């Protein structure tokens, strides 16, 4: 009996030994499986790096700076007929309705306004460079001439004056200033006349100031000194013509005195 017990114990020990040896093998087999699973993790940032580089590539193309188009340069002063003298701040590109469009960004400091004009449309809108000194001199000489007034209704003449002011032609604007000017010895302007006179004077003085590198106040003084040299126009003899109501009825308010040149409508 003791011998059987010893044999039985030996068999049980032998059975336990293979199980113990199998345990480390299983552990060793599991270890290699975990290592390949962790290997793909560092590959994720490598794949993201090229994508970031691709998105950043077009940015330098969007920052292209254009300084000249259609003969006009950035920071240059120009004349826009409907608004007068302005300065080109930049030439930028915008996408409108899926199409790329180049624009002049023009600032009108006195009016506190910024205008964007397509570079391809500058000829159509009449945008031009500043007048040269010779043309400015001609405009100043125009101020010394006799006033030319058409004998027609004020409403029609007012439209003609507005057309001249918005033409952008410095000599035509000087003609409006000359024709609507009133000296101290003459009757006061009506409200509509004064509005047009001030608009024309403002356009003319701005351009002269920029061309001559002076202030607008100095330009206005120069304009007024030229107007003072024009032939004196006497006061009206008929008070009805100087009445503001006559202006509304189409009376010829500018045909005052013998020194003003009165023209027929057909002239």
C-alpha positions as CSV (number, residue, x, y, z in Angstrom):
1,X,0.0,0.0,0.0
2,X,2.6,2.5,0.7
3,X,4.3,1.8,-2.6
4,X,1.0,2.4,-4.5
5,X,0.6,5.7,-2.7
6,X,4.1,6.8,-3.7
7,X,3.5,5.8,-7.4
8,X,0.2,7.7,-7.4
9,X,1.9,10.8,-6.0
10,X,4.6,10.5,-8.6
11,X,2.1,10.3,-11.5
12,X,0.2,13.4,-10.2
13,X,3.5,15.4,-10.0
14,X,4.3,14.3,-13.5
15,X,0.9,15.5,-14.8
16,X,1.4,18.9,-13.1
17,X,4.8,19.4,-14.7
18,X,3.6,19.5,-18.4
19,X,0.8,21.9,-17.4
20,X,3.3,24.2,-15.8
21,X,5.6,24.0,-18.8
22,X,2.6,24.8,-21.1
23,X,1.8,27.9,-19.2
24,X,5.0,29.8,-20.2
25,X,4.6,28.7,-23.8
26,X,1.1,30.3,-23.9
27,X,2.5,33.5,-22.4
28,X,5.3,33.6,-24.9
29,X,2.9,33.1,-27.8
30,X,0.7,36.0,-26.7
31,X,3.6,38.5,-26.4
32,X,4.4,38.7,-30.2
33,X,0.7,39.3,-31.0
34,X,0.6,42.5,-28.9
35,X,3.7,44.1,-30.6
36,X,2.4,44.2,-34.2
37,X,-0.9,45.7,-32.9
38,X,0.9,48.8,-31.5
39,X,3.1,49.3,-34.6
40,X,0.5,51.1,-36.9
41,X,-0.1,53.9,-34.2
42,X,2.9,56.0,-35.1
43,X,2.0,55.8,-38.8
44,X,-1.2,58.0,-38.4
45,X,0.7,61.3,-37.9
46,X,2.9,60.6,-41.0
47,X,-0.2,60.3,-43.2
48,X,-1.6,63.6,-41.9
49,X,1.6,65.6,-42.6
50,X,1.3,65.5,-46.4
51,X,-2.4,66.5,-46.2
52,X,-1.5,69.7,-44.2
53,X,1.2,70.5,-46.7
54,X,-1.2,70.2,-49.7
55,X,-3.8,72.6,-48.1
56,X,-1.1,75.2,-47.4
57,X,0.4,75.2,-50.9
58,X,-2.2,77.5,-52.6
59,X,-1.9,80.3,-50.0
60,X,1.1,82.1,-51.6
61,X,-0.9,82.4,-54.9
62,X,-3.8,84.2,-53.1
63,X,-1.3,86.8,-51.7
64,X,-0.2,88.1,-55.1
65,X,0.1,91.9,-55.0
66,X,-0.9,93.8,-58.2
67,X,0.4,97.3,-58.3
68,X,-0.6,98.4,-61.9
69,X,-3.5,97.9,-64.3
70,X,-4.8,99.8,-67.3
71,X,-2.1,102.4,-66.8
72,X,-3.1,103.2,-63.2
73,X,-0.9,102.5,-60.2
74,X,-1.7,101.9,-56.5
75,X,-1.5,105.1,-54.4
76,X,-2.1,107.2,-57.4
77,X,-4.6,110.1,-57.5
78,X,-7.2,109.8,-60.2
79,X,-10.4,111.6,-61.3
80,X,-13.7,109.6,-61.2
81,X,-16.3,111.7,-63.0
82,X,-19.2,111.0,-60.7
83,X,-17.2,111.7,-57.5
84,X,-14.2,113.8,-58.4
85,X,-10.6,113.2,-57.2
86,X,-9.9,110.0,-55.3
87,X,-6.8,107.9,-54.5
88,X,-6.3,104.2,-55.5
89,X,-5.6,102.4,-52.3
90,X,-5.0,98.9,-53.9
91,X,-5.8,96.7,-56.8
92,X,-7.4,93.5,-55.4
93,X,-8.9,90.4,-56.8
94,X,-12.4,89.1,-55.7
95,X,-14.4,86.1,-56.6
96,X,-18.0,87.1,-57.7
97,X,-20.5,84.5,-58.8
98,X,-17.7,82.0,-59.3
99,X,-15.6,84.4,-61.5
100,X,-12.5,86.2,-60.5
101,X,-12.6,90.0,-60.9
102,X,-9.8,92.6,-60.5
103,X,-10.9,95.8,-58.9
104,X,-9.5,99.3,-58.2
105,X,-10.1,100.2,-54.6
106,X,-10.5,104.0,-54.7
107,X,-10.9,106.2,-51.6
108,X,-12.6,109.5,-51.5
109,X,-11.4,110.9,-48.2
110,X,-13.5,114.0,-48.1
111,X,-16.7,112.1,-48.8
112,X,-15.6,109.2,-46.5
113,X,-16.4,106.8,-49.2
114,X,-14.6,103.8,-50.8
115,X,-15.4,102.7,-54.3
116,X,-14.5,99.5,-56.1
117,X,-14.2,99.7,-59.9
118,X,-13.5,96.8,-62.2
119,X,-10.2,97.4,-63.9
120,X,-11.7,96.4,-67.2
121,X,-14.4,99.1,-66.9
122,X,-12.3,102.2,-66.3
123,X,-12.6,103.4,-69.9
124,X,-16.4,103.0,-69.8
125,X,-16.8,105.0,-66.5
126,X,-14.5,107.7,-67.7
127,X,-11.9,107.4,-65.0
128,X,-8.8,109.4,-65.9
129,X,-5.4,110.6,-64.6
130,X,-5.1,114.1,-63.1
131,X,-4.9,117.0,-65.5
132,X,-1.4,118.2,-66.4
133,X,-0.4,121.7,-65.3
134,X,-1.0,123.1,-68.8
135,X,-4.7,122.0,-68.7
136,X,-5.1,123.4,-65.1
137,X,-3.8,126.7,-66.4
138,X,-6.3,126.6,-69.2
139,X,-9.1,126.0,-66.7
140,X,-8.0,128.9,-64.6
141,X,-7.9,131.1,-67.7
142,X,-11.5,130.1,-68.4
143,X,-12.6,131.5,-65.1
144,X,-11.6,135.0,-66.3
145,X,-13.9,134.9,-69.3
146,X,-17.4,136.3,-69.6
147,X,-20.3,134.2,-68.3
148,X,-22.1,132.4,-71.1
149,X,-25.8,131.9,-70.3
150,X,-28.4,130.4,-72.5
151,X,-31.8,132.0,-72.5
152,X,-33.8,129.0,-71.6
153,X,-35.6,127.5,-68.7
154,X,-33.5,127.0,-65.5
155,X,-34.4,123.3,-65.3
156,X,-32.8,122.6,-68.6
157,X,-29.8,124.7,-67.9
158,X,-29.4,123.0,-64.5
159,X,-29.3,119.6,-66.3
160,X,-26.6,120.9,-68.6
161,X,-24.5,122.2,-65.6
162,X,-24.8,118.8,-63.9
163,X,-23.7,117.0,-67.0
164,X,-20.6,119.2,-67.2
165,X,-19.8,118.7,-63.5
166,X,-20.1,114.9,-63.9
167,X,-18.2,114.8,-67.1
168,X,-14.8,114.9,-65.3
169,X,-13.6,117.6,-67.8
170,X,-11.8,120.2,-65.7
171,X,-12.4,123.0,-68.3
172,X,-16.1,122.2,-68.5
173,X,-16.3,122.3,-64.7
174,X,-14.5,125.7,-64.7
175,X,-17.2,127.0,-67.1
176,X,-19.9,126.0,-64.6
177,X,-18.0,127.9,-61.9
178,X,-17.6,130.9,-64.1
179,X,-21.3,131.0,-65.2
180,X,-22.8,130.5,-61.8
181,X,-20.4,132.8,-59.9
182,X,-21.9,135.9,-58.2
183,X,-19.9,138.8,-56.9
184,X,-21.0,140.9,-53.9
185,X,-22.6,143.5,-56.1
186,X,-24.8,140.9,-57.8
187,X,-28.0,139.4,-56.5
188,X,-27.7,136.3,-54.4
189,X,-27.9,132.9,-56.0
190,X,-31.0,130.8,-55.7
191,X,-30.7,127.6,-53.7
192,X,-30.4,125.3,-56.7
193,X,-27.8,127.6,-58.3
194,X,-25.8,127.7,-55.1
195,X,-25.8,123.9,-54.9
196,X,-24.5,123.5,-58.4
197,X,-21.9,126.3,-57.9
198,X,-20.5,124.7,-54.7
199,X,-20.4,121.2,-56.3
200,X,-18.5,122.6,-59.3
201,X,-16.2,124.7,-57.1
202,X,-15.4,121.6,-54.9
203,X,-14.5,119.4,-57.9
204,X,-12.3,122.1,-59.4
205,X,-10.5,123.1,-56.2
206,X,-9.8,119.4,-55.3
207,X,-8.0,118.7,-58.6
208,X,-6.1,121.9,-58.6
209,X,-4.9,121.3,-55.0
210,X,-3.6,117.8,-55.8
211,X,-1.9,118.9,-59.1
212,X,-0.3,121.9,-57.5
213,X,0.5,120.1,-54.2
214,X,-1.4,122.7,-52.2
215,X,-4.4,122.7,-49.9
216,X,-8.0,123.0,-51.0
217,X,-8.3,126.4,-49.2
218,X,-5.4,127.7,-51.2
219,X,-6.9,126.4,-54.4
220,X,-10.3,128.1,-53.7
221,X,-8.5,131.4,-53.1
222,X,-6.7,131.0,-56.5
223,X,-10.0,130.3,-58.2
224,X,-11.7,133.3,-56.6
225,X,-8.8,135.5,-57.6
226,X,-9.3,134.5,-61.2
227,X,-13.0,135.0,-61.0
228,X,-12.4,138.5,-59.7
229,X,-10.6,139.3,-62.9
230,X,-13.6,138.5,-65.0
231,X,-15.7,141.4,-66.5
232,X,-18.0,142.8,-63.8
233,X,-21.6,141.9,-64.2
234,X,-24.1,144.6,-63.2
235,X,-27.0,144.1,-60.9
236,X,-30.4,143.2,-62.4
237,X,-32.7,146.0,-63.1
238,X,-35.9,143.9,-62.9
239,X,-36.5,142.6,-59.5
240,X,-38.9,140.0,-60.7
241,X,-36.0,138.2,-62.5
242,X,-34.1,138.1,-59.2
243,X,-36.9,136.5,-57.4
244,X,-36.6,132.9,-56.3
245,X,-40.1,132.3,-57.6
246,X,-39.0,133.4,-61.0
247,X,-36.3,130.7,-60.9
248,X,-39.0,128.0,-60.3
249,X,-41.0,129.4,-63.2
250,X,-38.1,129.1,-65.6
251,X,-37.0,132.8,-65.6
252,X,-33.5,133.5,-66.9
253,X,-31.8,134.4,-63.6
254,X,-28.3,134.6,-65.1
255,X,-29.0,137.1,-67.9
256,X,-28.0,140.0,-65.6
257,X,-26.4,143.2,-67.0
258,X,-24.7,143.9,-70.2
259,X,-21.4,142.1,-69.5
260,X,-22.9,138.5,-69.4
261,X,-23.2,136.9,-72.8
262,X,-26.7,135.6,-73.3
263,X,-27.1,132.8,-75.9
264,X,-30.2,131.5,-77.5
265,X,-31.2,127.9,-77.0
266,X,-30.4,127.1,-80.6
267,X,-26.8,128.5,-80.3
